[in-house]
Amino acid sequence: MTAERTIGIAGAGSIGCFVGGMLAVGGRCVALLARPRVIAGIESNGLRLTSFEGVDRRVAADQLTLSENPSIFGDAGVVLVTVKSADTVEIADVIGRFAPHDAVIVSLQNGVGNVDVLRARLPGRIVLGGMVPFNVISAGQGRFHRSTSGDIVIEADGAATAERLSVPGLKIRATSDIAGVQWGKLLLNLNNALNALAGLPLRQQLSQRGWRRLLADQMAEGLAALDAEGISPVSSTPVPTRWMPHLLRLPDPIFNLVLGRTMKIDPEARSSMWEDLQRGRVTEIDYLQGVIIEIGDRHGLQAPLSRRIAALIRKAETAGKGSPGLTPERVRGEASRRDGDDRRETSR
């Protein structure tokens, strides 16, 4: 990567526009491969980047290369992949056709299997894993709002790609254990589905012990699956991963005293899965709860809560009416009844 070469954003949705925009603010040459709706919003209004921490930056449309034609990657030194996991194969083939062979490919996607897919589809290329800890809300009219905090982490390499990509306002750190970091993020991302089912802002949801206990029990199922698989997750927060289920189960007054003040979350922040339901899009449930269920199946673990939550998300996808607005008691009650039915069927 050289300073003169373009940084391509492969799939400029909410995360891609925010990351690409901050890189442009930092003086980088950025090309956004985006859908017509996103391009139209930026061309009409410019790209505005805000955050709950007070960031407010604007990038004029003519400071960016905007297109739905991947030929904009022709001189890219780095391509940041920000598409949904289900679109990884397709975008890999696009990158293979249009990006230079020496371009560094960095996956900034949810889930744990995307790097393997990219490497399989792009043999001989440099592909690095990454993890984005924050979420971004598309506020319309070219504005993208970062509603939680944290630094991007990417796989360490000999070219110091993480350091060279970092700009003021967008710190990117290197790690020697990106797989562990991604597994740790996956465990936290199990809350994406709960937030989508609740229909509540993240901060409001996590302030309620009923929702936190559901997340704690899901994380416990996930940790059991990872232990069976021999995987050691790395926490992306100051709290060790294995402490999280215990801390989440604390009564509200104690939780708020211990952790509540450290939750740097915009009051209106919601998960990307909630946004997917609201917009009638297919979610990434198969790449989150679905992964825990798959591992559990290999090792004879039931993961009943993860199964039920995945089923509830798929039901909401099919209904196409956005978040069903469930209560934690409803989610847990339905899971309990389903488990009881399964046990009765097994005993017949």
C-alpha positions in Angstrom: 0.0 0.0 0.0 1.2 3.5 -0.8 -0.2 6.8 0.2 -1.2 7.6 -3.4 -3.2 4.4 -4.1 -6.9 4.2 -3.5 -8.5 2.5 -0.5 -11.5 0.7 -1.9 -14.6 0.0 0.2 -16.3 -3.1 -1.1 -19.9 -2.7 -0.1 -20.4 0.8 1.3 -23.3 0.4 3.6 -23.3 2.0 7.1 -19.9 0.6 8.3 -18.3 1.1 4.9 -19.4 4.7 4.5 -18.3 5.6 8.0 -14.9 4.0 7.8 -14.4 5.2 4.2 -15.5 8.7 5.1 -13.2 8.9 8.1 -10.3 7.7 5.9 -11.2 10.5 3.5 -11.2 13.0 6.3 -7.7 11.8 7.1 -6.5 12.6 3.6 -6.8 9.2 2.0 -8.0 8.6 -1.5 -11.2 6.5 -1.1 -13.5 4.8 -3.6 -16.9 3.6 -2.4 -18.6 0.7 -4.2 -22.2 1.3 -3.2 -25.8 0.9 -4.1 -27.5 3.7 -6.1 -29.6 4.8 -3.1 -26.4 5.4 -1.0 -24.6 7.1 -3.9 -27.6 9.4 -4.5 -27.7 10.4 -0.8 -24.0 11.3 -0.8 -24.1 13.1 -4.1 -27.1 15.2 -2.9 -25.9 16.0 0.6 -22.2 15.1 0.9 -21.1 12.5 3.4 -21.6 13.5 7.0 -20.0 11.5 9.8 -21.2 11.9 13.4 -20.8 10.0 16.6 -22.3 10.0 20.1 -18.9 11.2 21.3 -19.3 14.5 19.4 -17.6 13.8 16.1 -19.1 15.8 13.3 -17.2 15.7 10.0 -18.3 16.4 6.4 -16.8 15.0 3.2 -17.9 16.6 -0.1 -19.0 14.1 -2.7 -16.3 15.2 -5.1 -13.7 14.2 -2.5 -14.7 10.6 -3.0 -15.0 8.2 -5.9 -18.6 6.9 -5.9 -19.8 4.1 -8.1 -21.7 0.9 -8.4 -19.1 -0.2 -11.0 -16.2 -2.1 -9.4 -13.8 -0.8 -11.9 -13.1 1.9 -9.4 -10.9 -0.6 -7.6 -8.5 -0.6 -10.6 -5.7 1.2 -8.7 -6.6 0.1 -5.2 -3.7 -0.6 -2.7 -6.2 -1.8 -0.1 -9.7 -3.1 -0.4 -11.8 -3.1 2.8 -14.6 -5.7 2.6 -17.8 -4.5 4.5 -20.6 -6.5 2.8 -22.9 -8.9 4.8 -21.4 -12.4 5.3 -23.8 -14.0 2.8 -22.4 -11.7 0.0 -18.7 -12.7 0.6 -18.4 -15.1 -2.3 -19.9 -12.6 -4.7 -17.7 -9.7 -3.6 -14.6 -11.9 -3.6 -15.2 -12.7 -7.2 -15.7 -9.0 -8.0 -12.4 -8.1 -6.2 -10.6 -10.9 -8.1 -11.7 -9.4 -11.4 -11.1 -5.7 -10.7 -8.6 -5.1 -7.9 -4.8 -5.3 -8.6 -3.2 -8.6 -7.5 -1.0 -6.9 -5.0 -3.9 -5.1 -3.2 -4.3 -6.0 0.4 -7.8 -7.4 1.2 -9.1 -6.7 4.7 -12.4 -8.2 5.9 -14.2 -5.9 8.3 -17.3 -8.1 8.5 -19.2 -9.8 11.3 -18.7 -13.5 11.8 -15.7 -15.8 11.8 -15.6 -17.6 8.4 -15.3 -14.7 5.9 -11.5 -14.6 5.8 -11.4 -18.3 4.8 -14.0 -17.7 2.1 -12.0 -14.7 0.7 -8.7 -16.6 0.8 -10.3 -19.6 -1.0 -11.7 -17.3 -3.8 -8.6 -15.1 -4.0 -5.6 -17.5 -4.0 -2.2 -15.9 -3.9 -3.5 -12.6 -2.5 -2.9 -11.0 0.9 -6.2 -11.3 2.9 -6.3 -10.1 6.5 -9.0 -10.6 9.0 -10.5 -7.7 11.0 -13.0 -6.7 13.6 -15.1 -3.6 13.9 -16.3 -3.1 17.5 -18.7 -0.2 16.9 -22.0 0.0 15.1 -23.1 2.7 12.7 -26.6 3.9 12.1 -27.7 5.2 8.6 -29.5 8.4 9.5 -30.4 9.3 5.9 -29.4 12.2 3.7 -25.8 11.0 3.6 -25.3 11.0 7.3 -23.8 8.0 9.1 -23.7 8.0 12.9 -21.3 5.9 15.1 -23.4 4.9 18.1 -20.9 2.8 20.1 -17.2 3.0 20.7 -14.0 1.0 20.2 -11.0 0.7 17.9 -10.9 -1.5 14.7 -8.6 -4.4 15.0 -7.0 -6.2 12.1 -4.6 -9.0 11.6 -0.9 -8.1 12.0 1.2 -8.3 8.9 4.7 -7.5 7.8 3.7 -4.3 6.0 2.1 -2.8 9.2 -1.2 -2.4 7.4 -3.1 -1.5 10.6 -0.7 1.3 11.4 -0.7 2.7 7.9 -4.5 2.7 7.7 -5.0 4.5 11.0 -6.1 8.2 10.8 -7.2 10.6 13.5 -10.7 9.6 14.7 -10.3 6.1 13.3 -7.7 4.1 15.2 -6.8 0.7 13.8 -4.8 -1.7 15.9 -3.0 -4.9 14.9 -3.4 -8.2 16.6 -1.5 -11.5 16.4 -4.7 -13.4 17.2 -7.5 -12.1 15.0 -9.3 -15.4 15.1 -9.6 -15.2 18.9 -10.8 -11.5 18.6 -13.4 -12.5 16.0 -14.8 -15.3 18.2 -14.9 -12.9 21.2 -16.9 -10.4 19.1 -19.2 -13.1 17.9 -20.1 -13.9 21.5 -21.0 -10.2 22.0 -22.9 -10.1 18.7 -25.3 -12.7 20.0 -27.1 -9.7 21.4 -27.8 -8.4 17.9 -30.7 -10.8 17.6 -32.0 -10.0 21.1 -32.0 -6.3 20.3 -33.8 -7.0 17.0 -36.5 -9.0 18.8 -36.8 -6.4 21.5 -37.1 -3.4 19.3 -35.5 -1.3 22.0 -32.5 1.0 21.9 -29.4 -1.0 23.0 -28.8 1.0 26.1 -32.4 0.6 27.2 -32.3 -3.1 26.4 -29.1 -3.8 28.3 -30.3 -1.8 31.3 -32.9 -4.5 31.9 -31.8 -7.6 33.8 -34.2 -9.9 31.9 -32.5 -9.1 28.6 -29.1 -9.3 30.1 -29.8 -12.7 31.5 -30.9 -13.9 28.1 -27.6 -12.6 26.6 -25.7 -14.2 29.5 -27.3 -17.6 28.9 -26.6 -17.4 25.1 -23.0 -16.5 25.8 -22.8 -19.5 28.2 -24.1 -21.7 25.4 -21.5 -20.1 23.1 -18.6 -20.6 25.5 -19.6 -24.3 26.0 -19.6 -24.8 22.2 -16.2 -23.0 21.8 -14.7 -25.0 24.6 -15.8 -28.2 22.9 -14.2 -27.0 19.7 -11.0 -26.0 21.4 -11.4 -22.3 20.6 -10.2 -19.5 22.9 -12.1 -16.3 22.4 -10.4 -12.9 23.1 -12.4 -10.1 24.6 -12.8 -6.9 22.7 -13.7 -5.1 25.9 -11.8 -4.5 29.2 -13.9 -7.3 30.7 -12.6 -10.9 30.2 -15.0 -12.9 28.0 -15.6 -15.6 30.7 -16.6 -13.0 33.2 -19.3 -11.6 31.0 -22.2 -14.1 31.7 -21.7 -13.6 35.5 -21.6 -9.9 35.3 -24.6 -9.6 33.0 -26.7 -11.6 35.5 -26.1 -9.1 38.3 -29.2 -7.2 39.6 -29.7 -3.8 37.9 -28.4 -1.6 40.8 -25.2 -3.6 41.0 -24.7 -4.0 37.2 -25.2 -0.2 36.8 -22.7 0.5 39.5 -20.1 -1.9 38.2 -20.6 -1.7 34.4 -23.4 0.6 33.5 -21.3 3.8 33.6 -18.7 2.2 31.3 -21.2 1.3 28.5 -20.3 3.9 25.9 -23.5 3.6 23.9 -25.6 6.3 22.2 -29.1 6.4 23.8 -30.7 5.6 20.4 -28.2 3.0 19.2 -29.7 -0.3 17.9 -28.2 -3.4 16.4 -27.6 -3.9 12.7 -29.9 -6.9 12.8 -32.7 -4.7 14.1 -32.1 -2.4 11.1 -32.2 -5.4 8.8 -35.6 -6.4 10.1 -36.9 -2.9 9.8 -35.8 -2.7 6.1 -37.0 -6.2 5.2 -33.5 -7.5 4.6 -32.2 -11.0 5.4 -30.2 -11.0 8.6 -26.9 -12.5 9.6 -28.5 -14.9 12.1 -26.9 -17.9 10.3 -23.4 -16.4 10.9 -24.0 -15.7 14.6 -26.4 -18.0 16.5 -26.2 -20.3 13.5 -22.5 -20.9 14.1 -23.0 -21.8 17.8 -25.8 -24.2 16.8 -23.6 -25.8 14.2 -20.7 -26.3 16.6 -23.0 -27.6 19.2 -24.4 -30.2 16.8 -20.9 -31.5 16.1 -20.4 -32.1 19.8 -23.8 -33.2 21.0 -24.6 -29.8 22.7 -28.2 -28.7 22.5 -27.9 -24.8 22.7 -31.7 -24.6 23.0 -31.8 -20.8 23.6 -29.7 -20.1 20.5 -32.0 -22.3 18.5 -35.1 -20.6 19.6 -33.8 -17.1 19.1 -32.6 -18.1 15.6 -36.1 -19.4 14.9 -37.7 -16.2 16.2 -35.5 -14.1 13.9 -36.3 -16.2 10.9 -40.0 -15.9 11.7 -39.7 -12.1 11.9 -37.8 -12.1 8.5 -40.6 -14.1 6.9 -43.3 -11.8 8.4 -41.6 -8.7 7.0 -43.0 -6.4 9.6 -39.8 -5.3 11.4 -39.1 -6.0 15.0 -41.7 -8.2 16.7 -41.2 -6.2 19.9 -41.0 -9.2 22.2 -40.3 -9.2 25.9 -37.5 -11.2 27.5 -40.2 -13.3 29.3 -41.8 -14.1 25.9 -38.5 -15.1 24.4 -37.5 -17.3 27.4 -41.1 -18.6 27.9 -41.3 -19.7 24.2 -37.9 -21.3 24.5 -38.9 -23.2 27.6 -42.1 -24.5 26.1 -40.3 -25.5 23.0 -37.6 -27.3 25.0 -40.4 -29.1 27.0 -42.1 -30.2 23.8 -38.8 -31.5 22.4 -38.2 -33.5 25.5 -41.7 -35.0 25.4 -41.2 -36.0 21.8 -37.9 -37.6 22.6 -39.4 -39.7 25.4 -42.2 -41.1 23.3 
